[in-house]
Amino acid sequence: MSRTGRFSTALRDYARRQVEHLGNADIVVGIPAYYSDESLAHVIKTVAEGLDQHYPDRRSLIIIADGGSTDDTREVAQSVESHHFNIDVLVTIYRGIPGKGSAFRAIFEAAKYLRASGVALFDSDLKSIKTGWVRNILSPVFEGYDFVAPDYSRYKFDGTITNTIAYNLTRALYGVNIRQPIGGDFGMSSAMVSHCLNQDVWDTDIAKFGVDIWMTITAITGGFRICQTRLGAKIHGEKDPAADLGPMFREVVGTIFNLLDKDRSYLENVKETVNTPIYGEAVGEEPVSFEVNLEKLVEYFRIGMKNFGPVWANIIEEEDYATVNKLALVRNLKNFNLPTETWVRIVYRYAAYFCKTERQRFKILDTLIPLYNARVASLILILQEKNQAEAEEFYDSQAMAFESMREYLIELLRNHDAVPEIL
């Protein structure tokens, strides 16, 4: 990971002074923001109402950590009136590398100074947040859990990076079943906050991106008590899997792959998968369906075959390359299918190659994106006639396939010589 080493704190002086003036707080709710002027007021108001309804006797701070937006994000945040005597609001531009991770760092520093016993994090673009989310995220923390991951009700084609890679790798390799490891809305104890602040990552790419999956994996490898909490549907903008998810793919998958080599000894000791407890009742509406541009996904894959075919031939297994090559020639979309076992091996081969490669890792990672599009297109065709419960059963079986083949990756990580060079 690249480093800068420029910032010793993410809190600006005026924000630090306001935190010092406050002195202490029982709860800190952090809202990372960037160009969020259309949605932020709703999030702040809902959080404040949730705190007032469920924790009226606790002193709370809502901190909006902005990334330097040039729209009206901060003005909107400052204009939200709070009529709750025990709730303070702090709006600040964080210091540090631009990114959600630096926003989290500022929130964590404030929470640690205030000795907050519970910390909640909510995305700033949420349209579906309800006051009950505050209770569902924080209650497990006050019952002794250190890390609370969200369990959303999602449409079967929503969250494709989660469904194809993030969920599967977290469950199969780290041995903990967390359905939404990159959800964005989390609860944390003071111990977990301190642990995160003590990690030497805040001048690396973690401060830019990938912080959600990093926190989930850090909670696992740190031995913290983890649970999930039901929140209902998460609605926050564009959902079509055929939209350009390249940047998010690089952020999430690149972070997971980066951690694998560092965590190799931990991975080798994982013997089984633990199911984390799930708390609460879903709050809010059910997920809604949406249209998917299947042809766009397939075309992206075919273009990738033309551009990256020789790269794929060097990274993935010969039998899997043959499958991919044939798939690019399929014209009847009803017959388009990248099999699960092929997909698992492809992901694991890329993970091992990423760990071996010192230079241009993310250029190599980009060549995985067309294959990811092929897998997403396959899932859409497999699941199009299935209901939500049936789709979830399929995702569970896919995760078990990743689990059954985990030793394949472990061996590749142990023996870097088995991973070929790119010609």
C-alpha positions as CSV (number, residue, x, y, z in Angstrom):
1,M,0.0,0.0,0.0
2,S,1.2,3.5,-0.8
3,R,1.9,5.9,2.0
4,T,2.1,9.6,2.6
5,G,2.8,10.0,6.4
6,R,1.6,13.6,6.4
7,F,-1.1,13.7,9.0
8,S,-0.9,12.8,12.7
9,T,-4.6,13.5,13.3
10,A,-7.7,13.7,11.1
11,L,-9.3,16.4,13.4
12,R,-8.8,20.0,12.4
13,D,-8.1,22.4,15.3
14,Y,-11.6,23.9,15.4
15,A,-13.1,20.5,15.5
16,R,-10.7,19.4,18.2
17,R,-11.6,22.4,20.3
18,Q,-15.3,21.7,20.0
19,V,-14.7,18.1,21.0
20,E,-12.6,19.2,24.0
21,H,-15.4,21.7,25.0
22,L,-17.9,18.9,24.9
23,G,-15.7,16.9,27.3
24,N,-17.5,13.5,27.1
25,A,-20.3,11.7,25.4
26,D,-22.0,8.3,25.7
27,I,-22.7,7.9,22.0
28,V,-20.9,9.2,18.9
29,V,-22.7,8.9,15.5
30,G,-20.4,9.4,12.6
31,I,-21.6,10.4,9.1
32,P,-18.9,10.5,6.4
33,A,-20.0,13.0,3.8
34,Y,-19.0,14.0,0.3
35,Y,-21.3,15.8,-2.1
36,S,-24.3,14.8,-0.1
37,D,-26.3,18.0,0.0
38,E,-29.5,16.3,-1.3
39,S,-29.7,13.5,1.3
40,L,-27.7,14.6,4.3
41,A,-30.3,16.6,6.1
42,H,-32.7,13.6,6.1
43,V,-29.9,11.3,7.6
44,I,-29.0,13.8,10.3
45,K,-32.6,14.4,11.3
46,T,-33.4,10.7,11.4
47,V,-30.3,9.9,13.5
48,A,-31.2,12.7,16.0
49,E,-34.8,11.5,16.3
50,G,-33.5,7.9,16.8
51,L,-31.1,9.0,19.5
52,D,-33.9,11.0,21.2
53,Q,-36.4,8.1,21.0
54,H,-34.1,5.3,22.1
55,Y,-31.4,6.9,24.1
56,P,-32.9,10.1,25.7
57,D,-30.8,9.8,28.8
58,R,-27.4,9.5,27.0
59,R,-25.4,12.4,25.8
60,S,-24.6,12.1,22.1
61,L,-22.5,13.7,19.4
62,I,-23.4,13.5,15.7
63,I,-20.2,14.3,13.7
64,I,-20.4,14.9,10.0
65,A,-16.9,14.4,8.6
66,D,-16.8,15.9,5.1
67,G,-14.2,15.3,2.4
68,G,-14.1,18.9,1.2
69,S,-17.3,19.0,-0.8
70,T,-17.7,22.1,-3.0
71,D,-21.5,21.8,-3.1
72,D,-23.7,22.7,-0.1
73,T,-23.0,19.6,1.9
74,R,-21.6,21.4,5.0
75,E,-24.1,24.3,4.8
76,V,-26.9,21.8,4.7
77,A,-25.5,19.9,7.7
78,Q,-25.1,23.1,9.6
79,S,-28.6,24.3,8.8
80,V,-30.3,21.2,10.4
81,E,-31.8,22.4,13.6
82,S,-31.5,20.2,16.7
83,H,-34.0,20.7,19.4
84,H,-32.5,18.0,21.6
85,F,-30.7,19.3,24.6
86,N,-28.5,16.2,25.0
87,I,-27.5,15.9,21.3
88,D,-24.6,18.0,19.8
89,V,-23.8,18.3,16.1
90,L,-20.3,18.9,14.8
91,V,-19.6,19.6,11.1
92,T,-16.0,19.4,10.0
93,I,-13.7,18.8,7.0
94,Y,-11.4,16.0,8.1
95,R,-7.6,16.3,7.6
96,G,-5.8,13.6,5.7
97,I,-5.9,11.6,2.6
98,P,-9.2,12.1,0.8
99,G,-11.5,9.2,1.4
100,K,-14.0,7.5,3.6
101,G,-11.2,6.0,5.8
102,S,-9.9,9.4,6.8
103,A,-13.5,10.4,7.7
104,F,-13.7,7.4,9.9
105,R,-10.4,8.3,11.5
106,A,-11.7,11.7,12.5
107,I,-14.9,10.2,13.9
108,F,-12.9,7.6,15.9
109,E,-10.5,10.2,17.3
110,A,-13.5,12.3,18.5
111,A,-15.1,9.2,20.0
112,K,-12.0,8.1,21.8
113,Y,-11.4,11.5,23.3
114,L,-15.0,11.7,24.5
115,R,-14.8,8.2,25.9
116,A,-17.9,7.2,24.1
117,S,-19.1,3.7,25.0
118,G,-21.0,3.3,21.7
119,V,-20.2,4.4,18.1
120,A,-22.5,4.2,15.1
121,L,-21.6,4.9,11.5
122,F,-24.1,5.7,8.8
123,D,-23.7,6.6,5.1
124,S,-24.7,10.1,4.2
125,D,-26.7,9.2,1.1
126,L,-29.2,6.9,2.8
127,K,-32.8,7.3,1.6
128,S,-34.2,4.4,3.6
129,I,-32.7,5.1,7.1
130,K,-35.3,4.9,9.9
131,T,-35.0,6.0,13.6
132,G,-35.0,2.3,14.5
133,W,-31.7,1.8,12.7
134,V,-30.0,3.8,15.5
135,R,-31.4,1.4,18.1
136,N,-30.6,-1.7,16.1
137,I,-27.0,-0.6,15.4
138,L,-26.2,0.5,19.0
139,S,-28.2,-1.9,21.2
140,P,-25.8,-4.9,20.5
141,V,-22.9,-2.7,21.4
142,F,-24.4,-1.8,24.8
143,E,-25.0,-5.6,25.3
144,G,-21.3,-6.3,24.9
145,Y,-20.6,-6.7,21.2
146,D,-17.6,-4.9,19.7
147,F,-18.6,-4.8,16.0
148,V,-22.1,-4.8,14.6
149,A,-22.5,-5.4,10.9
150,P,-25.7,-4.6,9.0
151,D,-28.0,-7.2,7.6
152,Y,-30.1,-5.6,4.9
153,S,-33.1,-6.8,3.0
154,R,-31.7,-6.6,-0.5
155,Y,-33.2,-7.3,-3.9
156,K,-31.6,-10.5,-5.4
157,F,-29.5,-8.5,-7.9
158,D,-28.4,-5.8,-5.6
159,G,-24.9,-5.8,-4.0
160,T,-23.2,-7.8,-6.8
161,I,-19.7,-7.2,-5.4
162,T,-20.8,-8.5,-2.1
163,N,-22.6,-11.5,-3.6
164,T,-19.8,-12.5,-6.0
165,I,-16.7,-11.8,-4.0
166,A,-16.8,-9.9,-0.6
167,Y,-19.3,-12.2,1.2
168,N,-17.7,-15.3,-0.1
169,L,-14.1,-14.5,0.7
170,T,-14.9,-13.2,4.2
171,R,-16.9,-16.3,5.0
172,A,-14.6,-18.9,3.3
173,L,-11.2,-17.5,4.2
174,Y,-11.7,-15.8,7.6
175,G,-14.3,-18.3,8.9
176,V,-17.0,-15.8,9.9
177,N,-20.4,-15.7,8.2
178,I,-21.2,-11.9,7.8
179,R,-23.7,-11.4,5.0
180,Q,-22.9,-7.7,4.4
181,P,-19.2,-7.2,5.2
182,I,-19.1,-3.9,3.1
183,G,-22.5,-2.6,4.2
184,G,-21.3,0.9,5.3
185,D,-23.5,1.2,8.4
186,F,-21.9,-0.2,11.5
187,G,-21.8,-0.2,15.3
188,M,-18.6,-0.3,17.3
189,S,-17.4,-0.5,20.9
190,S,-14.8,1.8,22.4
191,A,-12.3,-1.1,22.4
192,M,-12.9,-1.7,18.6
193,V,-12.5,2.0,17.9
194,S,-9.2,2.2,19.8
195,H,-8.0,-0.9,18.1
196,C,-8.7,0.6,14.7
197,L,-7.0,3.8,15.5
198,N,-3.9,1.9,16.6
199,Q,-3.5,0.2,13.2
200,D,-0.8,1.6,10.9
201,V,-3.1,2.1,8.0
202,W,-4.2,5.8,8.1
203,D,-1.6,7.0,5.6
204,T,-2.2,4.1,3.2
205,D,-4.9,3.3,0.6
206,I,-7.2,2.2,3.5
207,A,-7.7,5.9,4.2
208,K,-8.8,6.4,0.6
209,F,-11.1,3.4,0.1
210,G,-11.9,-0.1,1.2
211,V,-12.3,0.9,4.8
212,D,-15.6,-1.0,5.3
213,I,-14.2,-4.4,4.4
214,W,-11.0,-3.5,6.3
215,M,-13.0,-2.9,9.5
216,T,-14.9,-6.1,9.1
217,I,-11.8,-8.2,8.6
218,T,-10.0,-6.3,11.4
219,A,-12.8,-7.1,13.8
220,I,-12.4,-10.8,12.9
221,T,-8.7,-11.0,13.1
222,G,-8.6,-8.9,16.2
223,G,-10.8,-11.5,18.0
224,F,-13.6,-9.0,18.8
225,R,-17.2,-10.0,19.5
226,I,-19.2,-9.7,16.3
227,C,-22.9,-9.8,15.5
228,Q,-25.2,-8.7,12.7
229,T,-28.3,-6.5,13.0
230,R,-31.4,-6.3,10.8
231,L,-32.0,-3.0,9.2
232,G,-34.4,-3.5,6.3
233,A,-33.9,-2.3,2.8
234,K,-30.9,0.0,2.0
235,I,-31.8,2.5,-0.6
236,H,-29.2,5.0,-1.7
237,G,-29.0,5.6,-5.4
238,E,-28.1,3.6,-8.5
239,K,-28.3,-0.1,-8.3
240,D,-28.0,-1.6,-11.8
241,P,-25.2,-4.1,-11.7
242,A,-24.4,-3.2,-15.3
243,A,-23.5,0.4,-14.2
244,D,-19.8,1.2,-13.9
245,L,-18.8,-0.4,-10.6
246,G,-15.1,-0.5,-11.6
247,P,-13.9,2.0,-8.9
248,M,-15.9,0.3,-6.1
249,F,-14.6,-3.1,-7.3
250,R,-11.0,-1.9,-7.1
251,E,-11.6,-0.5,-3.6
252,V,-13.2,-3.6,-2.1
253,V,-11.5,-6.4,-3.9
254,G,-8.1,-4.7,-3.9
255,T,-8.4,-4.2,-0.1
256,I,-9.3,-7.9,0.5
257,F,-6.5,-9.1,-1.7
258,N,-4.0,-6.8,0.0
259,L,-4.9,-8.3,3.4
260,L,-4.6,-11.9,2.4
261,D,-0.8,-12.1,2.4
262,K,-0.6,-10.2,5.7
263,D,-3.2,-12.4,7.2
264,R,-1.9,-15.7,5.8
265,S,-1.0,-17.3,9.2
266,Y,-4.5,-16.4,10.4
267,L,-6.1,-17.9,7.4
268,E,-4.1,-21.2,7.7
269,N,-5.6,-21.6,11.2
270,V,-9.2,-21.3,10.2
271,K,-10.9,-24.7,10.5
272,E,-14.6,-23.9,10.2
273,T,-17.1,-21.1,9.6
274,V,-18.8,-19.5,12.5
275,N,-22.3,-18.1,12.1
276,T,-22.6,-14.8,13.9
277,P,-25.8,-14.0,15.8
278,I,-28.4,-11.7,14.1
279,Y,-30.3,-9.1,16.2
280,G,-33.3,-7.0,15.8
281,E,-36.3,-6.8,13.5
282,A,-36.0,-5.3,10.0
283,V,-37.0,-1.6,10.1
284,G,-38.5,0.1,7.1
285,E,-39.7,-0.9,3.6
286,E,-38.9,-4.1,1.7
287,P,-36.4,-3.9,-1.2
288,V,-37.8,-3.1,-4.6
289,S,-36.9,-4.8,-7.9
290,F,-35.1,-2.9,-10.7
291,E,-34.1,-3.5,-14.3
292,V,-30.7,-4.9,-15.2
293,N,-28.9,-4.3,-18.5
294,L,-27.8,-7.9,-19.2
295,E,-26.5,-7.3,-22.7
296,K,-24.2,-4.5,-21.4
297,L,-22.7,-6.9,-18.9
298,V,-22.1,-9.6,-21.5
299,E,-20.6,-7.1,-24.0
300,Y,-18.2,-5.8,-21.4
301,F,-17.0,-9.4,-20.9
302,R,-16.6,-9.9,-24.6
303,I,-14.6,-6.8,-25.0
304,G,-12.5,-8.0,-22.0
305,M,-11.8,-11.2,-23.9
306,K,-10.4,-9.3,-26.8
307,N,-8.3,-7.0,-24.7
308,F,-7.2,-9.3,-21.9
309,G,-7.4,-12.8,-23.3
310,P,-3.6,-13.4,-23.1
311,V,-3.5,-12.1,-19.5
312,W,-6.3,-14.4,-18.5
313,A,-4.5,-17.3,-20.2
314,N,-1.5,-16.7,-17.9
315,I,-3.3,-16.2,-14.6
316,I,-6.2,-18.7,-14.6
317,E,-6.2,-22.5,-14.9
318,E,-6.0,-23.8,-18.5
319,E,-9.4,-25.5,-18.1
320,D,-11.0,-22.3,-16.9
321,Y,-9.5,-20.3,-19.7
322,A,-11.1,-22.8,-22.1
323,T,-14.4,-22.3,-20.5
324,V,-14.1,-18.5,-20.6
325,N,-13.0,-18.6,-24.3
326,K,-16.1,-20.7,-25.2
327,L,-18.3,-18.4,-23.2
328,A,-17.2,-15.4,-25.2
329,L,-18.6,-17.1,-28.4
330,V,-22.0,-17.8,-26.9
331,R,-24.7,-15.8,-28.8
332,N,-27.8,-17.0,-27.2
333,L,-27.9,-15.4,-23.8
334,K,-30.0,-18.3,-22.4
335,N,-26.9,-20.4,-22.7
336,F,-24.5,-17.9,-21.1
337,N,-23.1,-19.3,-17.8
338,L,-19.8,-19.0,-16.0
339,P,-20.0,-22.0,-13.6
340,T,-19.5,-21.5,-9.9
341,E,-16.4,-23.7,-9.6
342,T,-14.8,-21.9,-12.5
343,W,-15.5,-18.6,-10.9
344,V,-14.1,-19.7,-7.5
345,R,-10.9,-20.8,-9.1
346,I,-10.6,-17.6,-11.1
347,V,-11.0,-15.4,-8.0
348,Y,-8.5,-17.5,-6.0
349,R,-6.0,-17.4,-8.8
350,Y,-6.3,-13.7,-9.1
351,A,-6.0,-13.3,-5.3
352,A,-2.7,-15.3,-5.3
353,Y,-1.3,-13.5,-8.3
354,F,-2.2,-10.1,-6.7
355,C,-0.3,-11.1,-3.5
356,K,2.7,-12.2,-5.6
357,T,2.8,-9.1,-7.8
358,E,4.7,-6.1,-6.3
359,R,4.0,-3.7,-9.1
360,Q,0.9,-2.7,-11.1
361,R,-1.3,-4.8,-8.9
362,F,-4.4,-2.7,-9.6
363,K,-3.8,-2.8,-13.4
364,I,-3.9,-6.6,-13.1
365,L,-7.0,-6.3,-10.9
366,D,-8.7,-4.3,-13.6
367,T,-8.5,-7.4,-15.9
368,L,-10.7,-9.3,-13.5
369,I,-13.6,-6.9,-13.9
370,P,-14.8,-8.3,-17.2
371,L,-14.8,-11.8,-15.7
372,Y,-16.8,-10.4,-12.7
373,N,-19.3,-9.0,-15.2
374,A,-19.6,-12.5,-16.8
375,R,-20.3,-14.0,-13.4
376,V,-22.9,-11.3,-12.6
377,A,-24.6,-11.9,-15.9
378,S,-24.7,-15.6,-15.1
379,L,-26.3,-15.0,-11.7
380,I,-29.0,-12.9,-13.3
381,L,-29.9,-15.6,-15.7
382,I,-29.8,-18.3,-13.0
383,L,-31.9,-16.3,-10.5
384,Q,-34.3,-14.4,-12.8
385,E,-37.2,-16.8,-12.1
386,K,-36.3,-17.4,-8.4
387,N,-37.9,-15.6,-5.5
388,Q,-35.9,-13.8,-2.8
389,A,-35.6,-16.8,-0.5
390,E,-34.5,-19.1,-3.4
391,A,-31.9,-16.6,-4.5
392,E,-30.5,-16.4,-1.0
393,E,-30.3,-20.2,-0.9
394,F,-28.2,-20.0,-4.1
395,Y,-25.9,-17.4,-2.6
396,D,-25.4,-19.6,0.4
397,S,-24.5,-22.6,-1.8
398,Q,-22.0,-20.4,-3.7
399,A,-20.4,-19.4,-0.5
400,M,-20.1,-23.0,0.5
401,A,-18.3,-23.7,-2.8
402,F,-15.8,-21.0,-1.9
403,E,-15.4,-22.7,1.5
404,S,-14.9,-26.2,0.0
405,M,-12.1,-24.8,-2.2
406,R,-10.3,-22.6,0.3
407,E,-7.3,-24.9,0.5
408,Y,-6.7,-24.3,-3.2
409,L,-6.0,-20.6,-2.4
410,I,-4.0,-21.4,0.8
411,E,-1.7,-23.6,-1.2
412,L,-1.2,-20.9,-3.8
413,L,-0.4,-18.4,-1.1
414,R,2.1,-20.8,0.5
415,N,3.8,-21.5,-2.8
416,H,4.2,-18.3,-4.8
417,D,6.2,-20.3,-7.4
418,A,3.0,-22.0,-8.5
419,V,1.6,-18.6,-9.5
420,P,2.8,-17.9,-13.1
421,E,4.4,-14.7,-14.3
422,I,2.5,-12.6,-16.8
423,L,4.2,-13.0,-20.2
